[in-house]
Amino acid sequence: MVPGLVGKSEMIVKEEDLVSQLGGMTFNVLSTPRLIQLLEEAAIEAIHEFIPAGKVSLGTEVKIKHLSPTPIGMKVTAHAILKRIDKKRLYFLVDAFDDLEKVAEGEHERVLVSKDQFLQKVEKKRVR
């Protein structure tokens, strides 16, 4: 895995993606949590072929600016570029555009961990 890897993810904004689904708001525009998911999908797309056997990448930090609303029915495309690797930490620049303009920009961090150890940790927590 090397810096410069790029990924892309696209979606059409549907009812389940709207901020109105979060409660308390009646705006029919793309929610920030769903936008973050799309940005993470782009980062995963950039690296999925290069993840070593027995490892998994987990999102650990997202810092974005949600710049503009995107209405239902509009296409959104997210991009991620792997900018830096520090041991097991992967640092991405991310952005997203709808059909008319940039709607988000920021940074995303992922970490590579042992899949088995991660699943053991989840199971230990689940049985508590």
Secondary structure by P-SEA (a helix, b strand, c coil): ccccbbbbbbbccccccccccccccccccccaaaaaaaaaaaaaaaccccccccbbbbbcbbbbbbcccccccbbbbbbbbbccccccbbbbbbbccccccccccbbbbbbbccaaaaaaaaaaaaac
